[in-house]
Amino acid sequence: MGWGDIQREHGPVGSTTGSAQLITAAAIAAAQMPAAWLCWWVIEVTGNDDYDIGYGGAFGLVCMLLFMPLILPVLGILHAAAHIGPADALARLAANRLRGPRWAWHLLGTTAVGAVWAALTTALWNWPFSHTAAALAALGVLPVLGLGYVRARARATGRPWRTWDVWLRSALLSVALFMLVIAVAVPATVAGLIEEYEPPKLSAEQIAGVWRGEDGAVLRLDTGGRVRASRLPAQSKSGDWYPDASDVCDGTGSWSPGEQSGRRAVVVRLDGECGRDTYWTIGGTEDEPELFVLFGDPDAGDLRILTRTS
C-alpha cells in the first residue's frame, strides 16, 4: 500500500482530496509533540544551567500551552511530509523485495531518514548527531505504529476515519500523552531519578587560574586576589542596558568571592575608568567549570561565558 491506497480503496478520510495516510501521520505526529516537548523541557530545565536567562521554566511551559495548539497541525504536516512519508516510500520498496511486516520496514525507514536529517543539522548547526538521530527515530515510532493501525482498521471495516475523527482522536491522544509525562516526571523528579542542576562549589584555589572566552577575552585570577584582564567584557560604566550594556577592558584589578541571584560568583573590580564591578557567576560542572555574566535585558541579554584553561 502507498500513501493513497486507503483513499483509492475505501474513499477519502475527509471531504478533501489530500492523502488519507498523510493526514493520519500528520495528526499522530502532532499529537506526540507536546509530550515530547515536555520531556525535553524537564530534562533541560532540571538538568542544565539556564544562566539566569528569562522568567524561568514555568514561563516557558505557559507559553507552550498557549501557542502549541496553533502550530501543532503545521508541525505535524511538516513531520509527516519530511520524515514519515519518505520513510514509507523506503518501506514500500523494501517490502516489495524482501520479507517482513510493512510496519517494521517503516520503522527502519524512519531511522534511516532521521539519520539523514540529523547529519544535515550537524553540518549546518553543529547539533550532536547521535542525540538528534535518536530523537528523530523515537519521534517516528508512534506515527508509524498509528498509521499501521489505521491501515489495518480500514482494511477490516471498510470505514476509514474522517478528517474530523482523525484530528479529534489526535487531540485526545495528545492530552493523554502529556498527562502521562507529567505523571512520570513529577515523581521521578521528587525521587531524585531526574537530577536537578547544581552549580559547582569551587574554592578560592579552584577559582584561581586563567579563564578564556569568545572574542579573545582573557581573565587571569591570581591566588592573592589580583586580576589581569585582556579584552574582558565588564558592566558598562553608564549602567544602561542600551545601547551598550558592557565595556571591553584591559588592565589589572582585584577579585573576591561574591553572590549573584543566590548563586556563588566572582566579583571582578578593574582599576581605572573602564567598566564597573562585574559579577561573574559560577556555572558549568566540577570537571568543566564556567564563569558567566548576562549583560543587559535579562530576557534577551548578551551572555558571556568564560571557560577554564587547563
VEXKE-632042 format. One record per residue (C-alpha): residue in three letters; x, y, z; residue number from 1. Coordinates in steps of 0.2 Angstrom, whole numbers. Layout:
<atoms>
<res->ALA	east->X	north->Y	up->Z	n->NUM>
...
</atoms>
This chain:
<atoms>
<res->MET	east->0	north->0	up->0	n->1>
<res->GLY	east->6	north->18	up->-4	n->2>
<res->TRP	east->1	north->34	up->3	n->3>
<res->GLY	east->-15	north->35	up->-7	n->4>
<res->ASP	east->-21	north->17	up->-6	n->5>
<res->ILE	east->-33	north->19	up->8	n->6>
<res->GLN	east->-41	north->34	up->-1	n->7>
<res->ARG	east->-42	north->24	up->-18	n->8>
<res->GLU	east->-49	north->8	up->-9	n->9>
<res->HIS	east->-60	north->15	up->4	n->10>
<res->GLY	east->-63	north->33	up->0	n->11>
<res->PRO	east->-56	north->49	up->7	n->12>
<res->VAL	east->-53	north->51	up->25	n->13>
<res->GLY	east->-62	north->68	up->24	n->14>
<res->SER	east->-70	north->80	up->12	n->15>
<res->THR	east->-53	north->85	up->4	n->16>
<res->THR	east->-44	north->76	up->-9	n->17>
<res->GLY	east->-27	north->75	up->0	n->18>
<res->SER	east->-19	north->59	up->5	n->19>
<res->ALA	east->-28	north->50	up->19	n->20>
<res->GLN	east->-12	north->42	up->26	n->21>
<res->LEU	east->-3	north->59	up->26	n->22>
<res->ILE	east->-17	north->66	up->36	n->23>
<res->THR	east->-16	north->52	up->48	n->24>
<res->ALA	east->3	north->53	up->50	n->25>
<res->ALA	east->2	north->72	up->52	n->26>
<res->ALA	east->-11	north->70	up->66	n->27>
<res->ILE	east->-2	north->57	up->76	n->28>
<res->ALA	east->14	north->66	up->74	n->29>
<res->ALA	east->6	north->82	up->80	n->30>
<res->ALA	east->-2	north->73	up->95	n->31>
<res->GLN	east->15	north->67	up->102	n->32>
<res->MET	east->24	north->84	up->101	n->33>
<res->PRO	east->18	north->92	up->117	n->34>
<res->ALA	east->23	north->77	up->127	n->35>
<res->ALA	east->40	north->76	up->118	n->36>
<res->TRP	east->42	north->95	up->121	n->37>
<res->LEU	east->38	north->92	up->139	n->38>
<res->CYS	east->51	north->78	up->141	n->39>
<res->TRP	east->64	north->89	up->133	n->40>
<res->TRP	east->59	north->104	up->144	n->41>
<res->VAL	east->60	north->93	up->160	n->42>
<res->ILE	east->77	north->87	up->156	n->43>
<res->GLU	east->84	north->104	up->150	n->44>
<res->VAL	east->76	north->114	up->165	n->45>
<res->THR	east->81	north->102	up->178	n->46>
<res->GLY	east->97	north->96	up->172	n->47>
<res->ASN	east->106	north->111	up->164	n->48>
<res->ASP	east->111	north->128	up->169	n->49>
<res->ASP	east->99	north->141	up->162	n->50>
<res->TYR	east->112	north->155	up->165	n->51>
<res->ASP	east->98	north->165	up->174	n->52>
<res->ILE	east->90	north->170	up->157	n->53>
<res->GLY	east->72	north->174	up->155	n->54>
<res->TYR	east->57	north->171	up->168	n->55>
<res->GLY	east->61	north->153	up->171	n->56>
<res->GLY	east->55	north->136	up->166	n->57>
<res->ALA	east->37	north->140	up->172	n->58>
<res->PHE	east->35	north->154	up->159	n->59>
<res->GLY	east->41	north->143	up->145	n->60>
<res->LEU	east->28	north->130	up->150	n->61>
<res->VAL	east->14	north->143	up->150	n->62>
<res->CYS	east->20	north->149	up->133	n->63>
<res->MET	east->20	north->131	up->126	n->64>
<res->LEU	east->2	north->128	up->132	n->65>
<res->LEU	east->-4	north->144	up->124	n->66>
<res->PHE	east->4	north->143	up->107	n->67>
<res->MET	east->7	north->125	up->104	n->68>
<res->PRO	east->-11	north->121	up->98	n->69>
<res->LEU	east->-9	north->134	up->85	n->70>
<res->ILE	east->6	north->127	up->77	n->71>
<res->LEU	east->4	north->108	up->80	n->72>
<res->PRO	east->-5	north->105	up->64	n->73>
<res->VAL	east->8	north->113	up->54	n->74>
<res->LEU	east->22	north->104	up->63	n->75>
<res->GLY	east->13	north->88	up->61	n->76>
<res->ILE	east->11	north->90	up->42	n->77>
<res->LEU	east->30	north->95	up->41	n->78>
<res->HIS	east->35	north->80	up->51	n->79>
<res->ALA	east->24	north->68	up->41	n->80>
<res->ALA	east->30	north->75	up->24	n->81>
<res->ALA	east->48	north->76	up->28	n->82>
<res->HIS	east->51	north->61	up->39	n->83>
<res->ILE	east->36	north->48	up->39	n->84>
<res->GLY	east->32	north->50	up->21	n->85>
<res->PRO	east->50	north->47	up->14	n->86>
<res->ALA	east->52	north->33	up->26	n->87>
<res->ASP	east->36	north->25	up->20	n->88>
<res->ALA	east->42	north->25	up->2	n->89>
<res->LEU	east->58	north->16	up->8	n->90>
<res->ALA	east->47	north->3	up->17	n->91>
<res->ARG	east->37	north->0	up->2	n->92>
<res->LEU	east->52	north->-3	up->-9	n->93>
<res->ALA	east->59	north->-15	up->4	n->94>
<res->ALA	east->43	north->-24	up->7	n->95>
<res->ASN	east->41	north->-27	up->-12	n->96>
<res->ARG	east->58	north->-36	up->-12	n->97>
<res->LEU	east->61	north->-43	up->5	n->98>
<res->ARG	east->50	north->-52	up->18	n->99>
<res->GLY	east->44	north->-45	up->34	n->100>
<res->PRO	east->30	north->-34	up->40	n->101>
<res->ARG	east->27	north->-17	up->32	n->102>
<res->TRP	east->27	north->-8	up->49	n->103>
<res->ALA	east->44	north->-15	up->54	n->104>
<res->TRP	east->52	north->-9	up->37	n->105>
<res->HIS	east->43	north->8	up->40	n->106>
<res->LEU	east->52	north->9	up->57	n->107>
<res->LEU	east->69	north->6	up->49	n->108>
<res->GLY	east->65	north->19	up->36	n->109>
<res->THR	east->61	north->32	up->49	n->110>
<res->THR	east->78	north->28	up->57	n->111>
<res->ALA	east->87	north->30	up->41	n->112>
<res->VAL	east->78	north->46	up->36	n->113>
<res->GLY	east->81	north->53	up->53	n->114>
<res->ALA	east->99	north->49	up->52	n->115>
<res->VAL	east->100	north->59	up->36	n->116>
<res->TRP	east->91	north->74	up->44	n->117>
<res->ALA	east->102	north->73	up->59	n->118>
<res->ALA	east->118	north->73	up->48	n->119>
<res->LEU	east->111	north->89	up->39	n->120>
<res->THR	east->108	north->98	up->56	n->121>
<res->THR	east->125	north->93	up->62	n->122>
<res->ALA	east->133	north->100	up->46	n->123>
<res->LEU	east->123	north->116	up->47	n->124>
<res->TRP	east->121	north->120	up->65	n->125>
<res->ASN	east->133	north->108	up->74	n->126>
<res->TRP	east->119	north->98	up->83	n->127>
<res->PRO	east->125	north->82	up->91	n->128>
<res->PHE	east->122	north->69	up->78	n->129>
<res->SER	east->119	north->54	up->89	n->130>
<res->HIS	east->106	north->63	up->100	n->131>
<res->THR	east->97	north->71	up->85	n->132>
<res->ALA	east->96	north->55	up->76	n->133>
<res->ALA	east->90	north->45	up->91	n->134>
<res->ALA	east->77	north->59	up->95	n->135>
<res->LEU	east->70	north->59	up->77	n->136>
<res->ALA	east->70	north->40	up->77	n->137>
<res->ALA	east->59	north->40	up->93	n->138>
<res->LEU	east->48	north->53	up->85	n->139>
<res->GLY	east->44	north->42	up->71	n->140>
<res->VAL	east->38	north->27	up->81	n->141>
<res->LEU	east->21	north->32	up->86	n->142>
<res->PRO	east->16	north->39	up->69	n->143>
<res->VAL	east->22	north->23	up->61	n->144>
<res->LEU	east->13	north->12	up->73	n->145>
<res->GLY	east->-3	north->23	up->72	n->146>
<res->LEU	east->-3	north->23	up->54	n->147>
<res->GLY	east->-1	north->4	up->53	n->148>
<res->TYR	east->-16	north->3	up->65	n->149>
<res->VAL	east->-27	north->14	up->54	n->150>
<res->ARG	east->-22	north->4	up->38	n->151>
<res->ALA	east->-27	north->-12	up->47	n->152>
<res->ARG	east->-43	north->-5	up->53	n->153>
<res->ALA	east->-48	north->2	up->36	n->154>
<res->ARG	east->-45	north->-15	up->28	n->155>
<res->ALA	east->-55	north->-24	up->41	n->156>
<res->THR	east->-70	north->-12	up->42	n->157>
<res->GLY	east->-70	north->-3	up->26	n->158>
<res->ARG	east->-74	north->13	up->35	n->159>
<res->PRO	east->-59	north->24	up->37	n->160>
<res->TRP	east->-59	north->39	up->49	n->161>
<res->ARG	east->-65	north->55	up->43	n->162>
<res->THR	east->-53	north->70	up->44	n->163>
<res->TRP	east->-63	north->77	up->59	n->164>
<res->ASP	east->-62	north->60	up->68	n->165>
<res->VAL	east->-43	north->59	up->65	n->166>
<res->TRP	east->-39	north->76	up->72	n->167>
<res->LEU	east->-51	north->73	up->87	n->168>
<res->ARG	east->-43	north->57	up->91	n->169>
<res->SER	east->-26	north->66	up->89	n->170>
<res->ALA	east->-31	north->80	up->102	n->171>
<res->LEU	east->-37	north->66	up->114	n->172>
<res->LEU	east->-21	north->57	up->112	n->173>
<res->SER	east->-10	north->72	up->114	n->174>
<res->VAL	east->-18	north->76	up->131	n->175>
<res->ALA	east->-16	north->58	up->137	n->176>
<res->LEU	east->2	north->58	up->132	n->177>
<res->PHE	east->5	north->75	up->140	n->178>
<res->MET	east->-3	north->70	up->156	n->179>
<res->LEU	east->7	north->53	up->156	n->180>
<res->VAL	east->23	north->63	up->155	n->181>
<res->ILE	east->18	north->74	up->170	n->182>
<res->ALA	east->13	north->58	up->180	n->183>
<res->VAL	east->30	north->51	up->177	n->184>
<res->ALA	east->41	north->66	up->178	n->185>
<res->VAL	east->35	north->74	up->194	n->186>
<res->PRO	east->38	north->58	up->205	n->187>
<res->ALA	east->54	north->55	up->196	n->188>
<res->THR	east->60	north->72	up->200	n->189>
<res->VAL	east->54	north->71	up->218	n->190>
<res->ALA	east->63	north->54	up->220	n->191>
<res->GLY	east->79	north->61	up->213	n->192>
<res->LEU	east->79	north->50	up->197	n->193>
<res->ILE	east->79	north->66	up->187	n->194>
<res->GLU	east->94	north->75	up->194	n->195>
<res->GLU	east->92	north->94	up->196	n->196>
<res->TYR	east->106	north->105	up->190	n->197>
<res->GLU	east->118	north->111	up->204	n->198>
<res->PRO	east->132	north->123	up->201	n->199>
<res->PRO	east->149	north->118	up->206	n->200>
<res->LYS	east->156	north->124	up->223	n->201>
<res->LEU	east->173	north->130	up->219	n->202>
<res->SER	east->186	north->135	up->232	n->203>
<res->ALA	east->197	north->151	up->230	n->204>
<res->GLU	east->211	north->139	up->224	n->205>
<res->GLN	east->200	north->131	up->211	n->206>
<res->ILE	east->194	north->148	up->205	n->207>
<res->ALA	east->211	north->155	up->203	n->208>
<res->GLY	east->218	north->152	up->186	n->209>
<res->VAL	east->216	north->158	up->168	n->210>
<res->TRP	east->199	north->159	up->160	n->211>
<res->ARG	east->195	north->162	up->142	n->212>
<res->GLY	east->180	north->167	up->132	n->213>
<res->GLU	east->175	north->172	up->115	n->214>
<res->ASP	east->182	north->187	up->105	n->215>
<res->GLY	east->199	north->184	up->114	n->216>
<res->ALA	east->193	north->188	up->132	n->217>
<res->VAL	east->206	north->183	up->145	n->218>
<res->LEU	east->204	north->184	up->164	n->219>
<res->ARG	east->218	north->179	up->175	n->220>
<res->LEU	east->214	north->177	up->193	n->221>
<res->ASP	east->228	north->175	up->205	n->222>
<res->THR	east->228	north->167	up->222	n->223>
<res->GLY	east->232	north->183	up->230	n->224>
<res->GLY	east->216	north->191	up->224	n->225>
<res->ARG	east->224	north->201	up->209	n->226>
<res->VAL	east->217	north->201	up->192	n->227>
<res->ARG	east->224	north->203	up->175	n->228>
<res->ALA	east->212	north->206	up->161	n->229>
<res->SER	east->213	north->207	up->142	n->230>
<res->ARG	east->198	north->211	up->131	n->231>
<res->LEU	east->187	north->207	up->145	n->232>
<res->PRO	east->169	north->212	up->145	n->233>
<res->ALA	east->163	north->222	up->160	n->234>
<res->GLN	east->147	north->230	up->166	n->235>
<res->SER	east->146	north->247	up->157	n->236>
<res->LYS	east->151	north->262	up->167	n->237>
<res->SER	east->135	north->271	up->162	n->238>
<res->GLY	east->125	north->256	up->169	n->239>
<res->ASP	east->112	north->257	up->155	n->240>
<res->TRP	east->106	north->242	up->146	n->241>
<res->TYR	east->105	north->251	up->129	n->242>
<res->PRO	east->114	north->253	up->118	n->243>
<res->ASP	east->130	north->246	up->126	n->244>
<res->ALA	east->127	north->236	up->142	n->245>
<res->SER	east->146	north->231	up->143	n->246>
<res->ASP	east->163	north->238	up->140	n->247>
<res->VAL	east->178	north->229	up->134	n->248>
<res->CYS	east->193	north->232	up->146	n->249>
<res->ASP	east->211	north->228	up->148	n->250>
<res->GLY	east->221	north->230	up->163	n->251>
<res->THR	east->223	north->225	up->181	n->252>
<res->GLY	east->212	north->225	up->197	n->253>
<res->SER	east->206	north->213	up->211	n->254>
<res->TRP	east->194	north->199	up->213	n->255>
<res->SER	east->184	north->192	up->228	n->256>
<res->PRO	east->170	north->179	up->231	n->257>
<res->GLY	east->153	north->186	up->230	n->258>
<res->GLU	east->135	north->181	up->226	n->259>
<res->GLN	east->123	north->184	up->212	n->260>
<res->SER	east->105	north->179	up->211	n->261>
<res->GLY	east->108	north->167	up->226	n->262>
<res->ARG	east->122	north->159	up->217	n->263>
<res->ARG	east->141	north->160	up->221	n->264>
<res->ALA	east->150	north->172	up->210	n->265>
<res->VAL	east->167	north->180	up->207	n->266>
<res->VAL	east->167	north->199	up->209	n->267>
<res->VAL	east->180	north->207	up->197	n->268>
<res->ARG	east->185	north->225	up->200	n->269>
<res->LEU	east->196	north->233	up->187	n->270>
<res->ASP	east->207	north->248	up->191	n->271>
<res->GLY	east->205	north->264	up->180	n->272>
<res->GLU	east->190	north->270	up->171	n->273>
<res->CYS	east->185	north->255	up->161	n->274>
<res->GLY	east->169	north->246	up->167	n->275>
<res->ARG	east->161	north->244	up->184	n->276>
<res->ASP	east->162	north->229	up->196	n->277>
<res->THR	east->156	north->214	up->187	n->278>
<res->TYR	east->149	north->198	up->195	n->279>
<res->TRP	east->154	north->183	up->186	n->280>
<res->THR	east->143	north->169	up->191	n->281>
<res->ILE	east->150	north->151	up->194	n->282>
<res->GLY	east->142	north->138	up->182	n->283>
<res->GLY	east->146	north->123	up->172	n->284>
<res->THR	east->151	north->107	up->181	n->285>
<res->GLU	east->165	north->102	up->194	n->286>
<res->ASP	east->175	north->95	up->179	n->287>
<res->GLU	east->172	north->109	up->167	n->288>
<res->PRO	east->168	north->125	up->177	n->289>
<res->GLU	east->162	north->141	up->169	n->290>
<res->LEU	east->161	north->159	up->174	n->291>
<res->PHE	east->146	north->169	up->165	n->292>
<res->VAL	east->138	north->185	up->166	n->293>
<res->LEU	east->122	north->192	up->157	n->294>
<res->PHE	east->123	north->209	up->151	n->295>
<res->GLY	east->108	north->220	up->148	n->296>
<res->ASP	east->90	north->213	up->147	n->297>
<res->PRO	east->88	north->198	up->157	n->298>
<res->ASP	east->76	north->190	up->144	n->299>
<res->ALA	east->87	north->194	up->129	n->300>
<res->GLY	east->104	north->200	up->135	n->301>
<res->ASP	east->121	north->197	up->130	n->302>
<res->LEU	east->128	north->181	up->138	n->303>
<res->ARG	east->146	north->180	up->140	n->304>
<res->ILE	east->155	north->164	up->146	n->305>
<res->LEU	east->172	north->160	up->152	n->306>
<res->THR	east->180	north->143	up->152	n->307>
<res->ARG	east->194	north->137	up->162	n->308>
<res->THR	east->211	north->135	up->153	n->309>
<res->SER	east->219	north->118	up->158	n->310>
</atoms>
